[in-house]
Amino acid sequence: MREYFAFRILERRWEAPKITRSGRLFHQFLVDAYTMIESSRLRYLWLNQKKLWSSSYTAIQKAATRDGAKMAEQGSRIFIPATFTGGKRYMKQHYYDAMALCKYHG
């Protein structure tokens, strides 16, 4: 999907730039395209949870084996990797990178 929208947005010499010159309609097109791409990426992560693995799964498994643990209070077992832009792990990874740079350069 991302490649298709990139193809449609690109201005070409032999084509009239109808999409890019349509003002607010173009902005709405970009928002809709972004929403479609992000929902597709999230759907992929949802449907392929068994293929993804993380060390944080062990914390969830330990919480499940404790006596009297209520898993409804623990949250759901959906893993969103650090490569997903805008996710919690993504933000945490970039925060740690920024702090390491501050520590190194002072």
CORTA-V577684 format. One record per residue. N is the residue number from 1. RES is the residue in three letters. SS is DSSP state (H for helix, E for strand, L for the rest). OMEGA is omega in radians with two decimals (none if undefined). Layout:
n=N res=RES ss=SS omega=OMEGA
n=N res=RES ss=SS omega=OMEGA
This chain:
n=1 res=MET ss=L omega=-3.12
n=2 res=ARG ss=H omega=3.13
n=3 res=GLU ss=H omega=3.12
n=4 res=TYR ss=H omega=-3.13
n=5 res=PHE ss=H omega=3.06
n=6 res=ALA ss=H omega=3.10
n=7 res=PHE ss=H omega=-3.11
n=8 res=ARG ss=H omega=-3.08
n=9 res=ILE ss=H omega=-3.09
n=10 res=LEU ss=L omega=3.09
n=11 res=GLU ss=L omega=3.13
n=12 res=ARG ss=L omega=-3.11
n=13 res=ARG ss=L omega=-3.06
n=14 res=TRP ss=L omega=-3.14
n=15 res=GLU ss=L omega=3.02
n=16 res=ALA ss=L omega=-3.09
n=17 res=PRO ss=L omega=-3.08
n=18 res=LYS ss=L omega=-3.06
n=19 res=ILE ss=L omega=-3.04
n=20 res=THR ss=L omega=-3.13
n=21 res=ARG ss=L omega=-3.07
n=22 res=SER ss=L omega=2.99
n=23 res=GLY ss=L omega=-3.08
n=24 res=ARG ss=H omega=3.09
n=25 res=LEU ss=H omega=3.07
n=26 res=PHE ss=H omega=3.11
n=27 res=HIS ss=H omega=3.11
n=28 res=GLN ss=H omega=3.08
n=29 res=PHE ss=H omega=3.13
n=30 res=LEU ss=H omega=3.12
n=31 res=VAL ss=H omega=3.12
n=32 res=ASP ss=H omega=3.13
n=33 res=ALA ss=H omega=3.13
n=34 res=TYR ss=H omega=3.13
n=35 res=THR ss=H omega=3.13
n=36 res=MET ss=H omega=-3.12
n=37 res=ILE ss=H omega=-3.13
n=38 res=GLU ss=H omega=3.12
n=39 res=SER ss=H omega=3.08
n=40 res=SER ss=H omega=3.12
n=41 res=ARG ss=H omega=3.11
n=42 res=LEU ss=H omega=3.10
n=43 res=ARG ss=H omega=3.09
n=44 res=TYR ss=H omega=3.13
n=45 res=LEU ss=H omega=3.14
n=46 res=TRP ss=H omega=-3.07
n=47 res=LEU ss=H omega=-3.09
n=48 res=ASN ss=L omega=-3.13
n=49 res=GLN ss=H omega=-3.11
n=50 res=LYS ss=H omega=3.14
n=51 res=LYS ss=H omega=-3.10
n=52 res=LEU ss=L omega=-3.14
n=53 res=TRP ss=L omega=3.13
n=54 res=SER ss=L omega=3.09
n=55 res=SER ss=L omega=3.14
n=56 res=SER ss=H omega=3.07
n=57 res=TYR ss=H omega=-3.13
n=58 res=THR ss=H omega=3.10
n=59 res=ALA ss=H omega=3.11
n=60 res=ILE ss=H omega=3.13
n=61 res=GLN ss=H omega=3.08
n=62 res=LYS ss=H omega=3.12
n=63 res=ALA ss=H omega=-3.13
n=64 res=ALA ss=H omega=-3.10
n=65 res=THR ss=H omega=3.11
n=66 res=ARG ss=L omega=3.10
n=67 res=ASP ss=L omega=3.10
n=68 res=GLY ss=L omega=-3.14
n=69 res=ALA ss=L omega=3.08
n=70 res=LYS ss=L omega=-3.06
n=71 res=MET ss=H omega=3.09
n=72 res=ALA ss=H omega=3.12
n=73 res=GLU ss=H omega=-3.08
n=74 res=GLN ss=H omega=-3.10
n=75 res=GLY ss=L omega=-3.12
n=76 res=SER ss=L omega=-3.07
n=77 res=ARG ss=L omega=3.09
n=78 res=ILE ss=L omega=-3.11
n=79 res=PHE ss=L omega=3.03
n=80 res=ILE ss=L omega=-3.04
n=81 res=PRO ss=L omega=-3.14
n=82 res=ALA ss=L omega=3.12
n=83 res=THR ss=L omega=3.12
n=84 res=PHE ss=L omega=-3.08
n=85 res=THR ss=L omega=3.11
n=86 res=GLY ss=L omega=3.13
n=87 res=GLY ss=L omega=-3.11
n=88 res=LYS ss=H omega=3.13
n=89 res=ARG ss=H omega=3.12
n=90 res=TYR ss=H omega=-3.13
n=91 res=MET ss=H omega=3.14
n=92 res=LYS ss=H omega=3.14
n=93 res=GLN ss=H omega=3.14
n=94 res=HIS ss=H omega=3.05
n=95 res=TYR ss=H omega=3.13
n=96 res=TYR ss=H omega=3.09
n=97 res=ASP ss=H omega=3.13
n=98 res=ALA ss=H omega=3.12
n=99 res=MET ss=H omega=3.09
n=100 res=ALA ss=H omega=3.08
n=101 res=LEU ss=H omega=3.10
n=102 res=CYS ss=H omega=3.13
n=103 res=LYS ss=H omega=-3.11
n=104 res=TYR ss=H omega=-3.05
n=105 res=HIS ss=H omega=3.08
n=106 res=GLY ss=L omega=none
